[in-house]
Amino acid sequence: MEDYAAELRKLAAVLDKAKREIDLAREQSTKPKSLSIRIRGAAVQAARAVIKAVDVGFIELLPPLPWKHEPDGSVADATAFTAWTSFICPVMRSQCATLKANAGAVAHDTDHYDVDDGLEHLRIQASHWEDICDTAADLIREESLNAGNKDRSKKAPKKRPGRKKRSYATIQKEAALVDKWNRAKIAGVYKPDFAKEEGMTPKAFQRMQDRVYRDKRRADNERRQR
C-alpha cells in the first residue's frame, strides 16, 4: 500500500508539472505553432501519468480504454495524445466542477486539436487542459490518501486540516499583484526578480498566480453558464 500510494503521489506531481508547463506556455507563447508544440508535449506527459495511475492499480480513474503499450511497457507519444484528447479529457471533465453544464460544450470543442488553430483558440484549449490536469491530480492524490488510510486502518485517523479560505480582500490583493506582474513582464522584468521585490519566493509567487488564474477561469465559466 505504501509503494502504491507513493507511486500515485509521484504521478500527481507529474500532472502538476504538466499543468505548470501549459500555464507558462499560454503565458509566454506569442505564436500558435510555439504554443501548440508546448501544450501538446505537456499533454503527452499528463496522459502518460494518468495511464500509469491506471496501470499501477487505480482502475476506477478511467474506464477500460483501447490504447496499446509498446513492448517495453511505455506509451508512444501519438497514443498518449490520442488518449488525452479522445478519452482522458472527456472523462476528467465529467469530474471537473468548473467545466460542467454549458461550459462543457465549449470545452469539448477545444479537445479537437489542430496545429493550424489560432493563438486565441489554443490559449482557451490550454486553459481547459490545465483544469483537466488539476482534476486528474486531485483524484490521484485522493486515492493515494485512501490507500494510506487503508494501510494504517488500525491507527486513529489524523484529521487533515483544510486549506483556509481566502478572504475577499486577499483575493483582490492577489489579483492586483498578478496584474502588476503582467505589466512588469511587458517591460522586460524577470519573474524571479519581480517575486523577490514583492517579498515572495518564485514558487510562492507561481502558486499565487495559479490561484488567480483559477479564480478567473471559474468566473469566466460561471458567466458562460448564465
FITI-237656 format. One line per 5 residues: their letters; for each residue x, y, z of C-alpha. Coordinates in steps of 0.02 Angstrom, whole numbers, always signed. Layout:
REM FITI-237656
A	X Y Z; ...
END
This chain:
REM FITI-237656
MEDYA	+0 +0 +0; +141 +121 +42; +225 +88 -126; +58 +110 -216; +21 +273 -125
AELRK	+197 +338 -157; +184 +298 -342; +19 +391 -353; +93 +543 -268; +234 +545 -396
LAAVL	+108 +536 -538; +6 +679 -464; +167 +781 -459; +193 +744 -644; +20 +813 -679
DKAKR	+59 +968 -576; +216 +994 -680; +121 +971 -842; -8 +1097 -784; +127 +1225 -744
EIDLA	+208 +1199 -915; +40 +1226 -1002; +13 +1384 -899; +186 +1450 -941; +163 +1409 -1124
REQST	-3 +1500 -1127; +79 +1650 -1044; +241 +1655 -1142; +199 +1595 -1318; +157 +1729 -1445
KPKSL	+141 +1616 -1597; +17 +1472 -1623; +149 +1347 -1678; +257 +1376 -1524; +107 +1364 -1408
SIRIR	+39 +1207 -1492; +206 +1116 -1479; +225 +1158 -1293; +49 +1114 -1239; +50 +954 -1341
GAAVQ	+211 +898 -1256; +139 +936 -1084; -23 +846 -1128; +75 +690 -1179; +163 +688 -1010
AARAV	-2 +714 -919; -84 +573 -1017; +58 +454 -976; +38 +495 -791; -149 +457 -796
IKAVD	-121 +295 -893; +16 +244 -771; -102 +275 -625; -224 +152 -702; -83 +29 -737
VGFIE	-24 +28 -556; -198 -10 -490; -309 +145 -490; -431 +63 -612; -576 +172 -555
LLPPL	-492 +325 -630; -541 +281 -809; -649 +152 -896; -559 +18 -999; -486 +109 -1149
PWKHE	-414 +44 -1313; -236 +109 -1303; -88 -4 -1331; +77 -5 -1238; +243 -26 -1327
PDGSV	+338 -191 -1299; +441 -107 -1161; +282 -52 -1071; +291 +130 -1124; +157 +229 -1214
ADATA	+202 +311 -1380; +179 +499 -1398; +41 +482 -1528; -51 +353 -1424; -38 +459 -1266
FTAWT	-101 +614 -1356; -248 +523 -1433; -292 +452 -1263; -282 +629 -1191; -397 +713 -1317
SFICP	-519 +571 -1351; -535 +486 -1181; -449 +568 -1034; -515 +746 -1061; -699 +693 -1078
VMRSQ	-689 +579 -925; -599 +706 -817; -717 +844 -873; -863 +747 -801; -773 +758 -633
CATLK	-722 +941 -651; -839 +1061 -563; -778 +1210 -663; -818 +1135 -832; -994 +1068 -813
ANAGA	-1160 +1115 -894; -1145 +1239 -1037; -959 +1263 -1012; -934 +1078 -1050; -997 +1102 -1227
VAHDT	-873 +1243 -1256; -729 +1146 -1181; -767 +991 -1284; -731 +1085 -1446; -556 +1127 -1385
DHYDV	-509 +943 -1373; -512 +928 -1563; -331 +978 -1579; -269 +1058 -1739; -95 +1134 -1759
DDGLE	-173 +1264 -1876; -286 +1332 -1740; -265 +1516 -1700; -175 +1580 -1547; -332 +1626 -1451
HLRIQ	-412 +1456 -1480; -254 +1370 -1421; -249 +1479 -1265; -428 +1430 -1224; -382 +1248 -1255
ASHWE	-231 +1265 -1141; -339 +1340 -1003; -458 +1192 -1010; -314 +1068 -1011; -245 +1149 -853
DICDT	-412 +1110 -769; -403 +930 -830; -229 +912 -755; -292 +985 -591; -440 +866 -585
AADLI	-337 +711 -625; -204 +759 -497; -337 +787 -363; -418 +617 -397; -250 +528 -393
REESL	-198 +615 -231; -364 +569 -152; -335 +388 -200; -158 +395 -127; -229 +459 +38
NAGNK	-362 +324 +40; -229 +192 +7; -126 +260 +152; -278 +260 +267; -317 +80 +224
DRSKK	-138 +31 +262; -150 +118 +432; -327 +63 +474; -277 +8 +650; -216 +182 +694
APKKR	-328 +326 +741; -350 +433 +586; -274 +605 +590; -382 +748 +537; -314 +835 +384
PGRKK	-331 +1022 +404; -421 +1101 +258; -348 +1246 +162; -402 +1409 +242; -523 +1501 +130
RSYAT	-454 +1663 +62; -543 +1822 +109; -614 +1939 -23; -477 +2065 +18; -342 +1932 -9
IQKEA	-418 +1879 -175; -420 +2059 -235; -242 +2090 -173; -176 +1936 -263; -266 +1983 -424
ALVDK	-193 +2158 -417; -18 +2087 -391; -36 +1973 -543; -95 +2122 -646; +59 +2216 -587
WNRAK	+168 +2069 -641; +86 +2064 -813; +133 +2247 -838; +309 +2217 -772; +331 +2068 -889
IAGVY	+292 +2177 -1039; +427 +2296 -977; +552 +2152 -978; +558 +2112 -792; +613 +1934 -748
KPDFA	+484 +1842 -643; +603 +1786 -502; +663 +1965 -485; +485 +2029 -477; +438 +1898 -345
KEEGM	+590 +1945 -240; +542 +2129 -246; +370 +2082 -182; +444 +1981 -39; +400 +1810 -111
TPKAF	+494 +1660 -173; +469 +1614 -358; +373 +1457 -306; +259 +1553 -188; +225 +1682 -323
QRMQD	+187 +1544 -450; +62 +1464 -331; -22 +1632 -305; -27 +1661 -493; -107 +1489 -517
RVYRD	-241 +1535 -390; -280 +1699 -478; -291 +1614 -649; -403 +1480 -573; -516 +1615 -500
KRRAD	-527 +1697 -670; -568 +1535 -761; -701 +1494 -632; -780 +1666 -651; -774 +1654 -842
NERRQ	-857 +1483 -838; -993 +1543 -720; -1031 +1687 -838; -1047 +1566 -984; -1174 +1462 -887
R	-1290 +1610 -856
END
